Amino acid sequence: MVTWIIVILLILWVLGYFGPNVFSGFPSLGNAIHILLVIVIILVLLNMLGLM
């Protein structure tokens, strides 16, 4: 379950980071991209430590 959340957040981060450059109609998310990346890193660390 946590693995799927990590994958989905990473996909959203990649879309938010590269989306405006690739697709001109894609909205620019700004700080939300960094928040998603921090959430993914925290989830990966918790998963590696066995807390989740």
C-alpha positions as CSV (number, residue, x, y, z in Angstrom):
1,M,0.0,0.0,0.0
2,V,2.8,2.5,0.9
3,T,4.7,1.5,-2.2
4,W,1.7,2.5,-4.4
5,I,1.4,5.8,-2.6
6,I,5.1,6.5,-3.2
7,V,4.8,5.6,-6.9
8,I,1.7,7.8,-7.3
9,L,3.4,10.7,-5.6
10,L,6.5,10.3,-7.7
11,I,4.5,10.3,-10.9
12,L,2.6,13.4,-9.8
13,W,5.9,15.1,-8.9
14,V,7.4,14.2,-12.3
15,L,4.2,15.5,-14.1
16,G,4.3,18.7,-12.1
17,Y,8.0,19.3,-12.7
18,F,8.2,18.5,-16.4
19,G,4.5,19.1,-17.3
20,P,4.6,22.8,-18.0
21,N,7.7,22.4,-20.2
22,V,6.3,19.5,-22.2
23,F,2.6,20.5,-22.4
24,S,1.9,24.2,-22.7
25,G,-1.6,23.9,-21.2
26,F,-0.4,22.1,-18.1
27,P,-0.6,24.3,-15.0
28,S,2.5,25.3,-13.1
29,L,2.3,24.0,-9.5
30,G,5.3,25.8,-8.0
31,N,5.8,24.8,-4.3
32,A,3.5,21.8,-4.5
33,I,6.2,20.0,-6.4
34,H,8.6,20.3,-3.6
35,I,6.0,19.3,-1.0
36,L,5.3,16.1,-3.0
37,L,9.0,15.3,-3.2
38,V,9.4,15.8,0.6
39,I,6.4,13.5,1.3
40,V,7.9,10.9,-1.0
41,I,11.3,11.0,0.7
42,I,9.7,10.7,4.2
43,L,7.5,7.7,3.1
44,V,10.5,6.0,1.5
45,L,12.6,6.5,4.7
46,L,9.7,5.2,6.9
47,N,9.3,2.2,4.6
48,M,13.0,1.4,4.7
49,L,13.1,1.6,8.5
50,G,10.1,-0.7,8.7
51,L,7.8,1.7,10.5
52,M,5.2,1.5,7.8
